[in-house]
Amino acid sequence: MLLADGWIPEENPDCLEAVIGGDYEETCRDDPEGRLCRVCTLVPEIAVSTGSGHTILAYTKEGTRLYVELYGAIGDIDKPPPNDLGIMDWRFH
C-alpha cells in the first residue's frame, strides 16, 4: 500500500549489519541462504532491527520520511500470513 501511494523505500547500505550485527559477513559466508542473510534483498529499507523483535523500515515521499515499526521475526517477512510479524507503529519525520 505504501509503494502504491508513492512512498519510496530508503535502501540501507548497512542493512545486514542492522539485522544480524557486526559479524554478518561471517554469518552469511557460512549460511548465505539463511533467512536473515536474505532478508535485506527482500526488504532493503530495514533501518534498525533488534534481537528482541523490533524492526524499523524507512520510506520517503516528497521530502517526508516515514518510519514503520514492525514486531516479530523479521526473517519471516516473506512468509504468507499467518505469521507473527505485525505493524506496531509509524512516525513521520
N, CA, C and O atoms as CSV, one atom per row, in Angstrom:
chain,resi,resn,atom,element,x,y,z
A,1,MET,N,N,0.817,-1.189,0.000
A,1,MET,CA,C,0.000,0.000,0.000
A,1,MET,C,C,0.864,1.258,0.000
A,1,MET,O,O,0.548,2.231,-0.685
A,2,LEU,N,N,1.947,1.240,0.763
A,2,LEU,CA,C,2.830,2.404,0.789
A,2,LEU,C,C,3.424,2.679,-0.579
A,2,LEU,O,O,3.434,3.820,-1.041
A,3,LEU,N,N,3.917,1.637,-1.225
A,3,LEU,CA,C,4.546,1.814,-2.535
A,3,LEU,C,C,3.539,2.309,-3.560
A,3,LEU,O,O,3.869,3.156,-4.391
A,4,ALA,N,N,2.329,1.801,-3.515
A,4,ALA,CA,C,1.287,2.226,-4.442
A,4,ALA,C,C,0.911,3.692,-4.227
A,4,ALA,O,O,0.427,4.359,-5.141
A,5,ASP,N,N,1.140,4.188,-2.999
A,5,ASP,CA,C,0.834,5.585,-2.675
A,5,ASP,C,C,2.026,6.513,-2.931
A,5,ASP,O,O,1.962,7.701,-2.617
A,6,GLY,N,N,3.110,5.979,-3.499
A,6,GLY,CA,C,4.237,6.810,-3.868
A,6,GLY,C,C,5.372,6.872,-2.865
A,6,GLY,O,O,6.332,7.612,-3.079
A,7,TRP,N,N,5.295,6.120,-1.781
A,7,TRP,CA,C,6.395,6.069,-0.819
A,7,TRP,C,C,7.533,5.241,-1.405
A,7,TRP,O,O,7.308,4.176,-1.981
A,8,ILE,N,N,8.752,5.740,-1.253
A,8,ILE,CA,C,9.933,5.082,-1.808
A,8,ILE,C,C,10.750,4.489,-0.663
A,8,ILE,O,O,11.096,5.199,0.281
A,9,PRO,N,N,11.061,3.191,-0.736
A,9,PRO,CA,C,11.895,2.586,0.306
A,9,PRO,C,C,13.290,3.220,0.318
A,9,PRO,O,O,13.898,3.416,-0.734
A,10,GLU,N,N,13.786,3.536,1.507
A,10,GLU,CA,C,15.152,4.039,1.663
A,10,GLU,C,C,16.065,2.845,1.873
A,10,GLU,O,O,16.080,2.252,2.952
A,11,GLU,N,N,16.821,2.493,0.852
A,11,GLU,CA,C,17.712,1.346,0.967
A,11,GLU,C,C,18.831,1.660,1.960
A,11,GLU,O,O,19.487,2.698,1.870
A,12,ASN,N,N,19.033,0.755,2.895
A,12,ASN,CA,C,20.076,0.909,3.901
A,12,ASN,C,C,21.292,0.097,3.470
A,12,ASN,O,O,21.221,-1.132,3.435
A,13,PRO,N,N,22.420,0.756,3.139
A,13,PRO,CA,C,23.600,0.001,2.728
A,13,PRO,C,C,24.161,-0.864,3.861
A,13,PRO,O,O,24.943,-1.780,3.607
A,14,ASP,N,N,23.774,-0.583,5.095
A,14,ASP,CA,C,24.216,-1.359,6.257
A,14,ASP,C,C,23.113,-2.268,6.776
A,14,ASP,O,O,23.089,-2.600,7.961
A,15,CYS,N,N,22.210,-2.668,5.908
A,15,CYS,CA,C,21.058,-3.478,6.298
A,15,CYS,C,C,21.467,-4.771,7.012
A,15,CYS,O,O,20.929,-5.093,8.071
A,16,LEU,N,N,22.410,-5.503,6.438
A,16,LEU,CA,C,22.806,-6.772,7.068
A,16,LEU,C,C,23.379,-6.558,8.466
A,16,LEU,O,O,23.117,-7.345,9.375
A,17,GLU,N,N,24.150,-5.507,8.634
A,17,GLU,CA,C,24.669,-5.207,9.969
A,17,GLU,C,C,23.531,-4.835,10.908
A,17,GLU,O,O,23.562,-5.195,12.085
A,18,ALA,N,N,22.519,-4.116,10.402
A,18,ALA,CA,C,21.368,-3.747,11.228
A,18,ALA,C,C,20.565,-4.965,11.659
A,18,ALA,O,O,20.010,-4.985,12.758
A,19,VAL,N,N,20.500,-5.977,10.807
A,19,VAL,CA,C,19.695,-7.169,11.096
A,19,VAL,C,C,20.481,-8.199,11.901
A,19,VAL,O,O,19.972,-8.750,12.878
A,20,ILE,N,N,21.725,-8.459,11.489
A,20,ILE,CA,C,22.498,-9.566,12.064
A,20,ILE,C,C,23.507,-9.089,13.105
A,20,ILE,O,O,23.735,-9.757,14.113
A,21,GLY,N,N,24.102,-7.941,12.854
A,21,GLY,CA,C,25.131,-7.428,13.744
A,21,GLY,C,C,26.471,-7.355,13.046
A,21,GLY,O,O,26.577,-7.613,11.847
A,22,GLY,N,N,27.493,-7.000,13.805
A,22,GLY,CA,C,28.818,-6.779,13.247
A,22,GLY,C,C,29.461,-7.999,12.616
A,22,GLY,O,O,30.374,-7.861,11.801
A,23,ASP,N,N,29.005,-9.191,12.977
A,23,ASP,CA,C,29.590,-10.415,12.412
A,23,ASP,C,C,28.786,-10.951,11.226
A,23,ASP,O,O,28.850,-12.142,10.920
A,24,TYR,N,N,28.032,-10.077,10.559
A,24,TYR,CA,C,27.172,-10.524,9.456
A,24,TYR,C,C,27.959,-11.161,8.322
A,24,TYR,O,O,27.473,-12.099,7.691
A,25,GLU,N,N,29.171,-10.669,8.049
A,25,GLU,CA,C,29.942,-11.244,6.941
A,25,GLU,C,C,30.257,-12.711,7.203
A,25,GLU,O,O,30.112,-13.548,6.312
A,26,GLU,N,N,30.683,-13.023,8.409
A,26,GLU,CA,C,30.985,-14.410,8.757
A,26,GLU,C,C,29.711,-15.257,8.771
A,26,GLU,O,O,29.693,-16.377,8.261
A,27,THR,N,N,28.658,-14.711,9.355
A,27,THR,CA,C,27.390,-15.443,9.419
A,27,THR,C,C,26.871,-15.778,8.032
A,27,THR,O,O,26.461,-16.911,7.779
A,28,CYS,N,N,26.884,-14.803,7.133
A,28,CYS,CA,C,26.337,-15.017,5.790
A,28,CYS,C,C,27.295,-15.796,4.893
A,28,CYS,O,O,26.860,-16.414,3.922
A,29,ARG,N,N,28.570,-15.778,5.197
A,29,ARG,CA,C,29.519,-16.612,4.465
A,29,ARG,C,C,29.235,-18.086,4.786
A,29,ARG,O,O,29.295,-18.947,3.907
A,30,ASP,N,N,28.926,-18.359,6.055
A,30,ASP,CA,C,28.645,-19.735,6.482
A,30,ASP,C,C,27.274,-20.223,6.026
A,30,ASP,O,O,27.092,-21.416,5.782
A,31,ASP,N,N,26.301,-19.305,5.909
A,31,ASP,CA,C,24.934,-19.692,5.539
A,31,ASP,C,C,24.293,-18.601,4.684
A,31,ASP,O,O,23.378,-17.923,5.151
A,32,PRO,N,N,24.756,-18.413,3.422
A,32,PRO,CA,C,24.263,-17.310,2.596
A,32,PRO,C,C,22.779,-17.385,2.266
A,32,PRO,O,O,22.166,-16.365,1.950
A,33,GLU,N,N,22.203,-18.557,2.334
A,33,GLU,CA,C,20.771,-18.694,2.043
A,33,GLU,C,C,19.915,-18.656,3.304
A,33,GLU,O,O,18.703,-18.865,3.243
A,34,GLY,N,N,20.540,-18.390,4.440
A,34,GLY,CA,C,19.789,-18.268,5.689
A,34,GLY,C,C,18.791,-17.121,5.609
A,34,GLY,O,O,19.015,-16.140,4.900
A,35,ARG,N,N,17.692,-17.249,6.340
A,35,ARG,CA,C,16.630,-16.233,6.267
A,35,ARG,C,C,17.129,-14.834,6.578
A,35,ARG,O,O,16.780,-13.884,5.877
A,36,LEU,N,N,17.940,-14.691,7.616
A,36,LEU,CA,C,18.413,-13.359,7.970
A,36,LEU,C,C,19.401,-12.808,6.957
A,36,LEU,O,O,19.484,-11.593,6.779
A,37,CYS,N,N,20.146,-13.667,6.295
A,37,CYS,CA,C,21.078,-13.209,5.264
A,37,CYS,C,C,20.349,-12.788,3.988
A,37,CYS,O,O,20.859,-11.968,3.225
A,38,ARG,N,N,19.175,-13.337,3.756
A,38,ARG,CA,C,18.392,-12.999,2.554
A,38,ARG,C,C,17.444,-11.824,2.766
A,38,ARG,O,O,16.995,-11.215,1.795
A,39,VAL,N,N,17.132,-11.497,4.018
A,39,VAL,CA,C,16.073,-10.536,4.294
A,39,VAL,C,C,16.351,-9.157,3.684
A,39,VAL,O,O,15.414,-8.468,3.281
A,40,CYS,N,N,17.612,-8.746,3.610
A,40,CYS,CA,C,17.910,-7.423,3.061
A,40,CYS,C,C,17.745,-7.354,1.546
A,40,CYS,O,O,17.599,-6.263,0.994
A,41,THR,N,N,17.765,-8.497,0.865
A,41,THR,CA,C,17.455,-8.475,-0.565
A,41,THR,C,C,15.954,-8.319,-0.765
A,41,THR,O,O,15.513,-7.788,-1.785
A,42,LEU,N,N,15.171,-8.778,0.200
A,42,LEU,CA,C,13.715,-8.650,0.127
A,42,LEU,C,C,13.238,-7.292,0.635
A,42,LEU,O,O,12.319,-6.696,0.073
A,43,VAL,N,N,13.874,-6.809,1.705
A,43,VAL,CA,C,13.437,-5.573,2.368
A,43,VAL,C,C,14.672,-4.723,2.684
A,43,VAL,O,O,15.086,-4.652,3.841
A,44,PRO,N,N,15.266,-4.075,1.670
A,44,PRO,CA,C,16.491,-3.309,1.906
A,44,PRO,C,C,16.264,-2.035,2.716
A,44,PRO,O,O,17.227,-1.368,3.095
A,45,GLU,N,N,15.010,-1.689,2.985
A,45,GLU,CA,C,14.697,-0.477,3.733
A,45,GLU,C,C,14.726,-0.672,5.249
A,45,GLU,O,O,14.267,0.194,5.994
A,46,ILE,N,N,15.263,-1.808,5.707
A,46,ILE,CA,C,15.400,-2.026,7.145
A,46,ILE,C,C,16.443,-1.052,7.674
A,46,ILE,O,O,17.616,-1.132,7.308
A,47,ALA,N,N,16.016,-0.132,8.535
A,47,ALA,CA,C,16.929,0.844,9.121
A,47,ALA,C,C,17.557,0.301,10.393
A,47,ALA,O,O,18.752,0.479,10.628
A,48,VAL,N,N,16.743,-0.365,11.217
A,48,VAL,CA,C,17.179,-0.898,12.500
A,48,VAL,C,C,16.417,-2.183,12.753
A,48,VAL,O,O,15.235,-2.287,12.424
A,49,SER,N,N,17.095,-3.165,13.342
A,49,SER,CA,C,16.427,-4.406,13.739
A,49,SER,C,C,17.108,-4.904,15.005
A,49,SER,O,O,18.335,-4.974,15.072
A,50,THR,N,N,16.316,-5.247,15.999
A,50,THR,CA,C,16.872,-5.698,17.272
A,50,THR,C,C,16.674,-7.194,17.429
A,50,THR,O,O,15.829,-7.795,16.765
A,51,GLY,N,N,17.444,-7.775,18.294
A,51,GLY,CA,C,17.291,-9.191,18.584
A,51,GLY,C,C,16.018,-9.505,19.338
A,51,GLY,O,O,15.630,-10.667,19.459
A,52,SER,N,N,15.360,-8.460,19.852
A,52,SER,CA,C,14.124,-8.675,20.610
A,52,SER,C,C,12.873,-8.572,19.742
A,52,SER,O,O,11.759,-8.603,20.264
A,53,GLY,N,N,13.040,-8.450,18.422
A,53,GLY,CA,C,11.894,-8.486,17.520
A,53,GLY,C,C,11.411,-7.159,16.979
A,53,GLY,O,O,10.444,-7.138,16.218
A,54,HIS,N,N,12.033,-6.057,17.334
A,54,HIS,CA,C,11.622,-4.749,16.818
A,54,HIS,C,C,12.434,-4.412,15.573
A,54,HIS,O,O,13.659,-4.540,15.567
A,55,THR,N,N,11.746,-3.981,14.522
A,55,THR,CA,C,12.394,-3.597,13.263
A,55,THR,C,C,11.767,-2.299,12.784
A,55,THR,O,O,10.552,-2.118,12.866
A,56,ILE,N,N,12.597,-1.400,12.286
A,56,ILE,CA,C,12.099,-0.138,11.735
A,56,ILE,C,C,12.461,-0.077,10.254
A,56,ILE,O,O,13.617,-0.250,9.869
A,57,LEU,N,N,11.438,0.175,9.434
A,57,LEU,CA,C,11.600,0.350,7.991
A,57,LEU,C,C,11.503,1.839,7.679
A,57,LEU,O,O,10.747,2.558,8.332
A,58,ALA,N,N,12.260,2.310,6.689
A,58,ALA,CA,C,12.274,3.732,6.349
A,58,ALA,C,C,11.831,3.956,4.903
A,58,ALA,O,O,12.253,3.248,3.988
A,59,TYR,N,N,10.969,4.961,4.721
A,59,TYR,CA,C,10.436,5.342,3.404
A,59,TYR,C,C,10.466,6.860,3.281
A,59,TYR,O,O,10.476,7.564,4.291
A,60,THR,N,N,10.482,7.368,2.051
A,60,THR,CA,C,10.381,8.805,1.819
A,60,THR,C,C,9.344,9.074,0.732
A,60,THR,O,O,9.088,8.257,-0.153
A,61,LYS,N,N,8.767,10.259,0.851
A,61,LYS,CA,C,7.824,10.733,-0.177
A,61,LYS,C,C,7.797,12.255,-0.099
A,61,LYS,O,O,7.464,12.831,0.937
A,62,GLU,N,N,8.150,12.890,-1.200
A,62,GLU,CA,C,8.100,14.352,-1.308
A,62,GLU,C,C,8.783,15.038,-0.132
A,62,GLU,O,O,8.250,15.999,0.424
A,63,GLY,N,N,9.966,14.547,0.249
A,63,GLY,CA,C,10.742,15.163,1.315
A,63,GLY,C,C,10.348,14.772,2.727
A,63,GLY,O,O,10.969,15.225,3.689
A,64,THR,N,N,9.334,13.944,2.867
A,64,THR,CA,C,8.897,13.486,4.186
A,64,THR,C,C,9.381,12.064,4.397
A,64,THR,O,O,9.285,11.228,3.499
A,65,ARG,N,N,9.896,11.794,5.572
A,65,ARG,CA,C,10.354,10.449,5.914
A,65,ARG,C,C,9.305,9.776,6.794
A,65,ARG,O,O,8.731,10.393,7.691
A,66,LEU,N,N,9.071,8.504,6.517
A,66,LEU,CA,C,8.129,7.694,7.288
A,66,LEU,C,C,8.882,6.493,7.839
A,66,LEU,O,O,9.547,5.769,7.098
A,67,TYR,N,N,8.771,6.289,9.147
A,67,TYR,CA,C,9.332,5.103,9.791
A,67,TYR,C,C,8.182,4.194,10.195
A,67,TYR,O,O,7.227,4.637,10.833
A,68,VAL,N,N,8.274,2.933,9.827
A,68,VAL,CA,C,7.271,1.937,10.174
A,68,VAL,C,C,7.925,0.927,11.106
A,68,VAL,O,O,8.927,0.306,10.751
A,69,GLU,N,N,7.358,0.761,12.302
A,69,GLU,CA,C,7.910,-0.185,13.263
A,69,GLU,C,C,7.148,-1.499,13.193
A,69,GLU,O,O,5.921,-1.532,13.291
A,70,LEU,N,N,7.895,-2.575,13.023
A,70,LEU,CA,C,7.337,-3.921,12.998
A,70,LEU,C,C,7.770,-4.653,14.259
A,70,LEU,O,O,8.780,-4.312,14.874
A,71,TYR,N,N,7.008,-5.647,14.628
A,71,TYR,CA,C,7.415,-6.517,15.730
A,71,TYR,C,C,7.190,-7.955,15.297
A,71,TYR,O,O,6.139,-8.303,14.760
A,72,GLY,N,N,8.191,-8.777,15.539
A,72,GLY,CA,C,8.118,-10.185,15.190
A,72,GLY,C,C,9.398,-10.632,14.534
A,72,GLY,O,O,10.381,-9.891,14.503
A,73,ALA,N,N,9.392,-11.826,14.017
A,73,ALA,CA,C,10.576,-12.407,13.386
A,73,ALA,C,C,10.748,-11.839,11.980
A,73,ALA,O,O,10.027,-12.231,11.062
A,74,ILE,N,N,11.702,-10.914,11.803
A,74,ILE,CA,C,11.891,-10.263,10.505
A,74,ILE,C,C,12.259,-11.268,9.417
A,74,ILE,O,O,11.996,-11.022,8.240
A,75,GLY,N,N,12.853,-12.381,9.786
A,75,GLY,CA,C,13.167,-13.417,8.813
A,75,GLY,C,C,11.943,-14.061,8.196
A,75,GLY,O,O,12.044,-14.753,7.183
A,76,ASP,N,N,10.772,-13.835,8.807
A,76,ASP,CA,C,9.510,-14.385,8.293
A,76,ASP,C,C,8.788,-13.431,7.351
A,76,ASP,O,O,7.643,-13.687,6.979
A,77,ILE,N,N,9.431,-12.341,6.960
A,77,ILE,CA,C,8.745,-11.310,6.178
A,77,ILE,C,C,8.223,-11.824,4.841
A,77,ILE,O,O,7.258,-11.276,4.307
A,78,ASP,N,N,8.840,-12.861,4.294
A,78,ASP,CA,C,8.371,-13.387,3.012
A,78,ASP,C,C,7.421,-14.567,3.176
A,78,ASP,O,O,7.027,-15.189,2.189
A,79,LYS,N,N,7.054,-14.875,4.403
A,79,LYS,CA,C,6.086,-15.954,4.636
A,79,LYS,C,C,4.674,-15.381,4.599
A,79,LYS,O,O,4.432,-14.300,5.136
A,80,PRO,N,N,3.752,-16.086,3.979
A,80,PRO,CA,C,2.372,-15.584,3.956
A,80,PRO,C,C,1.747,-15.656,5.349
A,80,PRO,O,O,2.147,-16.477,6.175
A,81,PRO,N,N,0.759,-14.787,5.603
A,81,PRO,CA,C,0.059,-14.869,6.888
A,81,PRO,C,C,-0.601,-16.225,7.033
A,81,PRO,O,O,-0.954,-16.828,6.019
A,82,PRO,N,N,-0.781,-16.723,8.210
A,82,PRO,CA,C,-0.444,-16.026,9.455
A,82,PRO,C,C,1.021,-16.199,9.804
A,82,PRO,O,O,1.565,-17.300,9.720
A,83,ASN,N,N,1.652,-15.111,10.194
A,83,ASN,CA,C,2.981,-15.141,10.780
A,83,ASN,C,C,2.954,-14.159,11.947
A,83,ASN,O,O,1.961,-13.458,12.141
A,84,ASP,N,N,4.015,-14.101,12.712
A,84,ASP,CA,C,3.976,-13.258,13.901
A,84,ASP,C,C,4.496,-11.845,13.663
A,84,ASP,O,O,4.725,-11.110,14.624
A,85,LEU,N,N,4.687,-11.451,12.419
A,85,LEU,CA,C,5.204,-10.127,12.096
A,85,LEU,C,C,4.042,-9.160,11.911
A,85,LEU,O,O,3.150,-9.405,11.099
A,86,GLY,N,N,4.050,-8.067,12.658
A,86,GLY,CA,C,2.967,-7.100,12.551
A,86,GLY,C,C,3.455,-5.672,12.701
A,86,GLY,O,O,4.526,-5.427,13.256
A,87,ILE,N,N,2.668,-4.731,12.204
A,87,ILE,CA,C,2.971,-3.302,12.330
A,87,ILE,C,C,2.563,-2.848,13.721
A,87,ILE,O,O,1.430,-3.065,14.152
A,88,MET,N,N,3.500,-2.216,14.415
A,88,MET,CA,C,3.242,-1.723,15.762
A,88,MET,C,C,3.004,-0.221,15.796
A,88,MET,O,O,2.219,0.268,16.609
A,89,ASP,N,N,3.684,0.517,14.910
A,89,ASP,CA,C,3.623,1.979,14.971
A,89,ASP,C,C,4.170,2.549,13.671
A,89,ASP,O,O,4.826,1.843,12.906
A,90,TRP,N,N,3.900,3.827,13.420
A,90,TRP,CA,C,4.530,4.547,12.319
A,90,TRP,C,C,4.657,5.995,12.743
A,90,TRP,O,O,3.848,6.516,13.511
A,91,ARG,N,N,5.717,6.646,12.211
A,91,ARG,CA,C,6.008,8.035,12.559
A,91,ARG,C,C,6.498,8.783,11.325
A,91,ARG,O,O,7.226,8.238,10.495
A,92,PHE,N,N,6.089,10.020,11.226
A,92,PHE,CA,C,6.579,10.904,10.159
A,92,PHE,C,C,7.703,11.771,10.718
A,92,PHE,O,O,7.647,12.204,11.869
A,93,HIS,N,N,8.727,12.022,9.898
A,93,HIS,CA,C,9.822,12.909,10.272
A,93,HIS,C,C,10.072,13.875,9.149
A,93,HIS,O,O,10.959,14.722,9.250
